[in-house]
C-alpha cells in the first residue's frame, strides 16, 4: 500500500515538472530541503534549499 501511494505521488510530481507547473509542486514540499547524492562520483553533492 505504501509503495503504491509513493508511486502515485512521484508520478504526479513528474507530470507537474513536465508541464512546468513548478509552483504547485513546491507548495507540497517542505520550506527547507536538504538533498544529498552520496558517493564519490560526478553526481555526488549536497544542496540546501530554503524557500521564503
ABEGO torsion letter per residue (X at the ends): XAAAAAAAAAAAAAAAAAAGBAAAAAAABBABBBBBBBEBBAABBBBBBBBX
